């Protein structure tokens, strides 16, 4: 595997690059802030590696170790949820940490306050209140201050939802038994009607690309999920079922819609594909589950339920796995709202050496640091007289896996995101480096020199079920990259004489050689949809970034520059209009290597 020689200036370039790309993603509509550069730098023990912290939601699977199932549902402190409760005597809006701790009353008014919605930029909370006599729309700051009334009419407004760019609001309105979906500017001006000739309407939700609105409406005595374009055209009944389907909520990628339905006898949570209506049942409980709301990465859904002798707020994986009670005590049936992840609430993990007066005459060591993407709150997590390198965030943002020689050999460790409870996962005499989490958070892949060559291993997150995937004692295999669905691993290997890109199933089967060129092809990186792989190659005379289809076909030189271009990493970008609702872009970190060629498999 290729490892770049450590140069102090590269740490500066890495942090600047991550700040710029994270800022660009945060400013884009629906941009995904969870992308990282976990596989970006493969270096020796004194190298630097940076990774943007993902959204702090959780995923569990049937394969999760039993002793980790509960902890796997813990959320990071940055993730917050809005909900409605009458625990203080009337309906109020509360803010809750994603782990269920520290609920706080934001409204604290004798009126009824419901239907909270975070603005996508995280700066405002929209809600419905009858505090002035009629259900109208209001906005406030995230701490409950700066209250402002947006609507003032005899109609009853409900279920407001923000446009992805935080400039417009869609809501349901009812007056004199006439119901409609309306849109207005974020300051309450320029109100216009989108729908006509429907009975009851509720729960409008803006699509992540800003082009469509999903909502529930009653026709012929039952409620269905409808889609309509933002200009009022192309009204489409998605569910068209004799049961009652309600409370639609778009997934962050715009591909799925969660909703509640009584089609199987009682009210449960379902998801469907937005374009073809393929429906999956997520909850299956004799009590009522309602009001779904997606986490920022689309891996979790919170919902209200009366399953524990009172309405509570619960969380479940998007595939229907473990359920966790977040808040009980008479939480009302009004949809919860996840706090948007903004660039100021994201962190970067990296490994570095910092100058120290007391270490000036002896060896200095590399530690794992985290820093906010705005440059604030630099913190040393390991602060250890050892080489701690190559950190990688868990998909739920609660753990960091890294390599360290603190126990003598170079092993793989895992710790909490705040640096507490470090634990040696491999604990062997081999050299283990460059750990990378699987997308579902249940496995860790890494490179190990168990014998005289480098192999690719995977293990469970507690260090059990260690498996050698490559098992080839004549070649060096490394540069691990998980496919987005977690089913395949791309890697670099010199098993056929020079370094090429290969892919295999996560059990080591179905090995495929993807590149076939006399040059060195290394550092594979999957596109978010798994359809393409970017990589670095010097096949045109110097290091360039290439992209090819996932089967190895149609390689294209993207950079075409005399400089050395290195370490590609994909980032999903959502655009506000046009046909490219799921467009991906490739962010390539350009590093001028001063004419030096990286060495293979330096430890």
Buried (B, 14 or more C-beta within 10 A) or exposed (E): BBBBBBBEEBBEBBBEBBBEBBBBBBEBBBBBBBBBBBBBBBBBBBBBBBBBBBBBBBBBBEEBBEEBBEBBBBBBBBBBBBBBBBBEEBBBBBBBBBBBEEBEBBBEBEBBBBBBBBBBBBBBBBBBBBBEEBBBBBBBEBEBEEBEEBBEEEBBBBBBBBBBBBBBBBBBBBEEEEBBBBBBBBEBEEBEEBBEEBBEBBBBBBBBBBBBBBBBBBBEEBBBBBBBBBEBEEBEBBBEBEBBBBBBBBBBBBBBBBBBBBBEEBBBBBBBBBEEBEBBEBBEBEBBBBBBBBBBBBBBBBBBBBBEEEBBBBBBBBBBBBBBEBBBEBBBBBBBBBBBBBBEBBBBBBBBBEEEEEEEEEEEBBBBBBBBBBEEEEEBBBEBEBBBBBBBBBBBBBBBBBBBBBEEBBBBBBBBBEBEEBBBBBBBEBBBBBBBBBBBBBBBBBBBBBEEBBBBBBBBBBBEEBBBBBEBEEBBBBBBBBBBEBBBBBBBBBBEEBBBBBBBBBEBEEBBEBBEBEBBBBBBBBBBBBEBBBBBBBBEEBBBBBBBBBEBEEBEBBBEBEEBBBBBBBBBBBBBEEEEBBBBBBBBBBBBBEEEEBEBBBE
